[in-house]
């Protein structure tokens, strides 16, 4: 199976930056897709940024031009660089790993809290 370890959340003032990391370990096949979602209490989890099967990136409109998704394939790690943070970015951020080519697999990280203060 695959395990995900997230890190990088915390408290930051509005306008500041944070970088989230998500490292995958275990039995990893390629192609796979990794991305980030976030969830505010009482609301549905929403997609923030993800790689596509073609290697491109998709971003939610709310974070375009502020967040950047990147990956280090050698480390099986994806990063979410978050700049110009706003209070409305406050949420629990979850990493997701999925495979659909050789097997169907979907794994979520434990979540990391990002709090943006005024």
C-alpha positions as CSV (number, residue, x, y, z in Angstrom):
1,X,0.0,0.0,0.0
2,X,0.9,3.7,0.0
3,X,1.3,6.0,3.0
4,X,1.3,9.8,2.9
5,X,3.1,12.1,5.3
6,X,2.2,15.8,5.2
7,X,4.0,18.6,6.8
8,X,4.3,22.4,6.6
9,X,1.1,23.7,8.0
10,X,0.9,26.3,10.7
11,X,-0.1,29.8,11.6
12,X,0.7,32.7,9.3
13,X,-0.4,36.3,9.0
14,X,-2.3,37.4,5.9
15,X,0.0,38.1,3.0
16,X,2.5,35.5,4.2
17,X,3.6,32.3,2.8
18,X,3.8,28.6,3.7
19,X,5.0,25.5,1.9
20,X,3.2,22.2,2.4
21,X,4.9,18.9,1.6
22,X,3.5,15.5,1.0
23,X,5.8,12.4,0.8
24,X,4.5,9.1,-0.5
25,X,6.0,5.8,0.5
26,X,5.3,2.2,0.1
27,X,4.5,0.4,-3.2
28,X,4.3,3.2,-5.7
29,X,3.4,2.7,-9.3
30,X,3.5,5.2,-12.1
31,X,1.5,6.8,-13.5
32,X,0.0,8.3,-10.4
33,X,-1.6,11.5,-9.5
34,X,-0.9,13.6,-6.4
35,X,-2.6,16.8,-5.4
36,X,-4.0,18.9,-2.6
37,X,-7.4,19.5,-1.3
38,X,-8.7,21.5,1.6
39,X,-11.7,21.4,3.9
40,X,-13.3,23.9,6.2
41,X,-15.4,22.6,9.1
42,X,-18.9,22.1,7.9
43,X,-18.1,22.3,4.3
44,X,-17.1,19.8,1.6
45,X,-13.5,19.0,0.8
46,X,-12.5,21.0,-2.3
47,X,-9.8,20.5,-4.8
48,X,-7.0,23.1,-4.6
49,X,-4.3,21.9,-7.0
50,X,-3.4,18.6,-8.7
51,X,-1.2,17.2,-11.3
52,X,-3.0,15.6,-14.3
53,X,-2.1,12.3,-15.9
54,X,-0.4,14.3,-18.6
55,X,1.8,16.0,-16.1
56,X,0.1,19.4,-16.2
57,X,-1.4,21.2,-13.2
58,X,-4.9,22.2,-12.4
59,X,-5.7,24.9,-9.8
60,X,-8.9,26.1,-8.2
61,X,-9.8,29.6,-9.3
62,X,-9.5,30.8,-5.7
63,X,-5.8,30.0,-5.5
64,X,-4.6,30.6,-9.1
65,X,-1.6,32.9,-9.3
66,X,-1.0,32.5,-5.5
67,X,-0.3,28.8,-5.1
68,X,2.2,26.7,-7.0
69,X,2.2,22.9,-7.1
70,X,5.5,21.1,-7.8
71,X,6.9,17.6,-7.4
72,X,10.1,15.7,-6.9
73,X,9.6,12.3,-8.5
74,X,12.8,10.9,-7.0
75,X,11.4,11.6,-3.5
76,X,7.8,10.8,-4.4
77,X,7.0,14.2,-2.9
78,X,4.7,17.0,-3.9
79,X,4.9,20.5,-2.6
80,X,2.3,23.3,-2.4
81,X,3.9,26.7,-2.2
82,X,1.2,29.1,-0.9
83,X,1.9,32.8,-1.3
84,X,-0.2,35.9,-0.5
85,X,-2.3,33.9,1.9
86,X,-5.7,35.2,2.9
87,X,-7.8,34.4,6.0
88,X,-10.2,32.5,3.7
89,X,-7.4,30.1,3.0
90,X,-7.7,28.8,6.5
91,X,-8.5,25.1,6.4
92,X,-7.2,21.6,6.9
93,X,-5.2,20.7,3.8
94,X,-5.1,17.1,2.6
95,X,-2.8,15.4,0.2
96,X,-4.3,12.8,-2.1
97,X,-2.5,10.0,-4.0
98,X,-4.3,8.0,-6.7
99,X,-3.6,5.4,-9.2
100,X,-5.9,4.1,-12.0
101,X,-3.6,2.4,-14.5
102,X,-2.4,-0.9,-12.9
103,X,-4.8,-0.8,-10.0
104,X,-7.4,1.5,-8.5
105,X,-6.0,3.1,-5.4
106,X,-6.9,6.3,-3.5
107,X,-5.0,7.4,-0.4
108,X,-5.5,10.5,1.7
109,X,-3.0,12.1,4.1
110,X,-3.9,12.9,7.7
111,X,-4.3,16.6,7.0
112,X,-2.4,19.6,8.1
113,X,-4.0,22.7,9.5
114,X,-3.3,26.1,7.9
115,X,-4.5,29.1,9.8
116,X,-4.2,32.6,8.3
117,X,-4.7,35.5,10.7
118,X,-5.5,39.1,9.9
